[in-house]
Amino acid sequence: MDRYQSFARSGLGRFVVGKLGLPDPYPLRRHSPGKPPLDGPVLIGGDGRLVDPLHAAAKSAGLTVADGTSSGERYGALVFDASGIDSVERLRELHEFFAPVIRSLGPCGRVVVFGTPPEQAESQVAQRALEGFTRSVGKELKRGGTAQLVYVGPGGEDAIESTARFLLSGRSAYVSGQVVRIGPADVEAPRDWDRPLDGKVALVTGAARGIGAAIAEVLGRDGATVVCLDVPAQGDELSAVANRVGGTALQLDITAPDAPARIAEHLGRRHGGVDVVVHNAGITRDRTLGKMDAGRWDAVVAVNLASQERVNEALLAADALRPNGRIVGVSSIAGIAGNVGQTNYATTKAGVIGMVDSLSRRLAGRATVNAVAPGFIETRMTAAVPLFIREAGRRMNSLSQGGLPVDVAEAIAWFAHPASAGVNGNVVRVCGQSLLGA
């Protein structure tokens, strides 16, 4: 429980926070079935090649698109198509659009800039500059606001809707300051956007509790049949999760020599294959390097990284991953920024990013491979962290609070979405725009 956040929202707390300039963790607006994606209309600006697709995606998602003429209007999101900015001089268009309206962004509002990948743009300099702009905006926003940059490659104009829906909703509540890349793809639009994974089979490792259980729940909510995998010692909790999501439980130690083959055989025999593979299983065995024995090193590498490679290869060799499949790894901010006492853990989480880089190219056109990199997420593990370290983890981000397991799960569900075929090779941090790392 975040007692500081509760205090900060009280009458006395608001006074103290305002007077002393303390962190102000505004309650985040997360996805709730049946409620509008945002509180307020979307204002769309810019004149690039993405304007029409953005208008279409917003309207398809049930968002009202404002015309910008109403005085005093509070916006749910500000979206700018910067894909046509082809010179440094034209960067001024960012200021011209955002400066007059940024203060009209409502609580938990969204700022999303769409551009062209710098290496494919007429002005690589101008398009690369968008990253500094969006990350700075994310740090200026208050009351739970977030900012993102989406690079859309030529030919990817029709592949943006799943990403637009994710970023322009409460599903992305704890994602800010991120750069997403979308490429051209044959998009499989779902019949029902509320249940996009109907008929799909998903494997979630480490599913017995915490983030893994939340992933299973969100994928099940979206219609998937979820195969929940964890070690036999977690059997009771695993069965409870599987029953809750209407899935099945698979008790297995993924580091066992025969585990990858058994997983591939089980998915093929019971389900005819798998559509979504989420590598969530992970452990920590922390010690500073000089005090770390080989057993701690080997255990973390075996669970967090080697098992992912072995399972991937087994599924691919058995042709168990269905066409338009999804592989999602769970990295960590530790794999990007490093962490004291976690050389083993950070090594594996950086390795997950390497897996995304290599496998996304290898499987391009057949499957997508992406990863999430969580920051401070409120779980039983972080609840056991010493108080001052825990408070630092919560406050050292633009949203001044920890995330929830569902925040990680929602990002994974976006990657898993059948319409996310153009989202490949991405590593997206779910960290509230942590002050650590890039």
N, C-alpha and C positions, 0 to 999 in steps of 0.2 A: 504493500500500500504506500502510495506517495503522499505522506502527511504534509510535506511542504506545499504541494500543489493545492491540497484542501485548504491549508491556512491562507495561501496567496489569493484564494477566491473569496475568502471571508471579508467582511467589512473592514476589520482591523488590518487584515493581511493586505488588502488592496492599498490601504493608506501607507503602510510600512514599505511595501514593495515600490510604490510610486515615489515616496520620499527618499529612499535609499538607493534607488536604481537597481534593485535586486532582480534576479531572473523571474519572469512572469509566465509560467506555463499555462497557456490558455487551453481549456478543454477542447480536444480535437473532435471534429465532426466526422465520424466514421460511417461506412456504408450501413444502411438499414433497409432491408427489403420493403418496398412499397413507398419509400420516401423519395423525393426528387434528388437527383445526383448532387445538386448544389443549391444553396440558398441565394437565389438571385440570378439574373440573366447573364449571358456571356456577351462581351463586346469583342468583336473580331476586327483587327486592323491589318494593314499591309496590302500589297498588291502583287504578290508573287504567284507562282503556279499552284499554290496550295489553298488559295482562298476559297474556291468553290468546293473542294473536298472537305474543308474544315466546316463550312456552313452546313453541308450535307450531313457530316458526322454529328455535329451538335444537335441538329434537328432530329436525327434518327435516335439520339440518346434521350430525347425528351427535354432538351434544354431550350430555353427561350433565347433567341439571338436579338440583342438590343441594337437599335439604330444609332445610339449615341447622342440623340437630340434631347432626351429628357433631362431636365435640370435636377440635380440632387439625387440622381438614381444611384442605388448601391448595387454593385456588380458582384456576381458570384465568381466570375473569372474574366481575366483579360488575356486575350490570345492574339498573337501577332505573327503574321506570315512574313518572315524576313528572308525567304528563299530567293527573292529577287534583288537583294542588296548586293551589288556587284562592284562596289568601290568603298574605300574608307570614308569618303565624303558622305555617302548615303547612310552611314551608321547614325547620322543625326535623326533619321526617321524613327529610331527607337525612342529617342527623347521626345520627339514631337507627339508620338502616340501615347506613351506611358506617363510622362510628367503631368499632364492635365488631369489624369483619371486615377492614378495609382492610389490616391487618398480616398477614392470612392470604392475601393475594394472592400467587400464586407468581411466579417469574421470567417476564418478558415477558407479564405478566397484562394484562387488559383491564378498564377501567372505562367503561361506556357508560350514559349517562342519556338517557332518552326523555321528551320533553315535547310541549307544544302550542305552535305558533307564537304568540308574544306578542300579535300583533294579532288573533288569533282566540281568545284565551283569556279566561276569566272574570276572571283577574287578570293583566294584562299585566306588572305589576311583578314578581310572583312568578316568572313564566315567564322573563322576561328575566334574572332573578337567577341562573338555572341556568348561564348562560354564564360568569360569574365563578367559580362553584363548580367546573365541570369543568376550566376552564383552570388553576385553582390546583391541583386534584388532580393534573393532568398534570405539573405542576412538582414535586410532592412525591413522586411514584412513583419507585422505584429499579428497578434490574435489568431495564431494558428495558420497563417498564410504560407504557401509554398510556391516555389518557382522551379521550372524545368526548361530544358532545351531539347528539342527533338530534331535531329538531322534526318531528312528524308531524301534518299537517293533518287536520281532520275528514274522514272518507271515505278516508283513506290507510292505514287499519289493515291492509288486505290487501296493501299494496305495500311492506312493510318487509323481506321476507325476504332479498332480494339484499344490502341494506345491512347487515342483521344478520350475514349470513354473511361479508361483507367485514370488518367491524369486529371480529368475534369469531373472527379467524383470523390466521395469519401473513402474509396478503396485505396487511394494513394495518400492517406492522411499523414503518414510518417515518412514520406519520400519527398526530399527537397534537394535542390542544387544538383540534380543529376542530368547527365547527357545520354540520351537514348538515340540509337541509330536504327532506321528502318530502311530496308532495301526492297527491290521489286520482288514480288511473289504472287503466286496464284492463291488468292484468298478464299478460304472456305467459310463463308458467312453462316452462322448458326441459324437454325429455324427459330430458336427462342433465345434471345440474348440474355435472359435470366437463367437459362439452363444450357449454357453453351457446350457442356461436356456430356450431354445425353448420349448414351451408347458408347462412351469411351471408357477405357480401363486405365486406372492410374496406380502406380506402385509408389508408396511412400515409405522410405526407410526411417528408422528411429521414430516410429509413429506412436509410441505408447504414451507420451506425455509432452508437455511444453509446446515448443514450436511445431514438432512433428504432428502432434494431435490436432493442432489448429489447422495445419495444412490439410490433413485428412478431412476435417470438418468442412473446410471451405470448398475443396474439390468435390466432396460429396454433395454439398449444397448446390454446386453448379452442375450436378447431374452425373458425375462419374461414379463408376463402380470402383471403390478404392480397396486395393490390397495393402493392408497395414502390416508392416514388417518390423520386428524388433527381437531382441534376445529373449530366450526362454525365461530368464529371470524376471522379465517384465510381462509375463504372460497374462496375468489377471488384468492389468491396466490396458494391455494391448487389446484384449478381447472386448473390454468395455468400450474402447474407442471404435473398434470395428462394428460393434453392435449399434453404437450411437449414429454412425454414418451410413449404416446399411451396407457395409462392406464385409471383407473377410480378413481374418488374422493369419499371418504366417510367422511362426516362431522359428527364428534362425539366427545364428551367429554369422554375420556377413564376412568375418575374417576367416572362417573355416575354408580349407582348401577346396571343398566341393560346393561351397555356397553359390557361386555364380551359376554353375551348371544346374543346380537344384532350383534356383530362382527362374532361370530361363525355361526349364522343363515345366515348372508349376504354372507359369503364365501361359505357356503354349497349350498345355493340357486342359487347364481349367477355364481359360478365357480366350483362347485362340490368338494370344499375343497381348501386347500392351501399347497404349497410345502415349502415356505420360509417365516418365520416370523421374522421381524427385529424390535426389541423394541428400537426405537430411541427417542421417546417422552421424554422430560425432561425439567425441569425448575430449576432456582436458586432463592433463597430468602435469600440472604446473610446477616448475622449479627454474631458478636461474641456471644458465647453461653449465656453470662450473659445478653445480650440485645435482645436475640431472643425470640419472643412471640410464643405461642403454634400454632398459625395459620400458621406462616412461616414454622415451623417444619412439621406440618401435611400436608400442601400443597405439599411440596417437596417429602415426603414419599409416598403420594397418587399417584402422577404422575410418579415418577422415579422408584418406586420399587413395591408397592402394585398392581398397574395396570398390571405390567408384570406377576406377579404370578396369578392374577385373569384371565387374558386373556389366559395364558397357560393352566390353569385348565379347562376353558370353551372349548377351542379347543380340548383338549384331551378327555374330557367327551363326546363331540359331535362327536368324531372320525373324526374331520375335518382336522387334520394334516395327509397328505398323507404319505405312506411308503417312507422311505429314505428322510424324511423331515429334515428341517433345522430350528433351533431356534437360533437367534443371538441377544445378548444383547449388549447395549452400556454402558460400564462402564466409567471410567475416571482415569487418573493418580491421581486425588484427592482421589479416593477410595483405592489407594495403598500407597500413601505417605502422605495423609492428606493435609489440607490447612486451613490457618487462615480465620476465618469467614465463614467456610463452614462445620460445624459439621453435619448439616442436609444433605447437598448434598453428602459429603464424606461417610456418613453412608449408603445412598442409593446406591452409586456406589460400595462400598465394598459388599453390599448385592447382587448386580448383580453378582459379582464373586461367592458368596455363591450359588446363583441360578444355575450357570454353574456347580459348583462342585456337587451339589445334583442331578439336573435334568439330567446331562449327564450320570450319572450312572443308573439312573432310566430308561432312554429311550435308553440305549445302544442297538444297533442292530435294533432299530426302527427309530431313528432320531439322529442327532448330535446337541449338544448344546455348543456354544462357545461365546466368547465376545471379543470386541475390547475395548481398554482403551486409548482414545485419550489424547494427551498432549496439547500443545498450537496450536490450529488450527485457521487460519485466517477466522473469520466470523464477522458478524455485531456485535455480542456480544463482541468479543475480541477487536474489533475496538474502542469500547467505554471504554475500560480499560484505566486507567491513563497511561501516556506515559512511565514513568520509569518502572512500573510494566509490561507493555506490552513488552518493550524492554528486560527485564529480561526473560520473558517467551519465547521470540524468540531466545535468544542467549544461554540459559542454556541447550543446548543439543549438541550432537556430530556433528550435521549438521549446527548449529549456525543460525537457521531460524525456522519460524513457518511452520506448515504444511498447506495443503489445504483440504477443505471438500472432494475432490475426493480421497485423500489418505486414509481417513477412509472408503470411499465407496468401494475402490478397495479391501481392506482387508476383508470387509464384503462379497463382491462378491466371493472371494476365499473360505470363509467358506460356502457360499451358493452353490458352484459348485457341481454338481452331482458326480464328481470324488473325492471329499473331504470327502468321507464316513469314512476314517480312522482318520480324524482330529476331535477329540471329546474331550471336556473338557478343551479347551485351552483358555487362556486370553492373547491376544497379544496386546502390547502397540504400538500405532501409534503416536510416540512422538519424532522421530529423536534421540532416545537413550537419553532421558532426564537425567540430572544429579540428579533429584529428584527420590526417590523411588528405588526399587530393579531392 
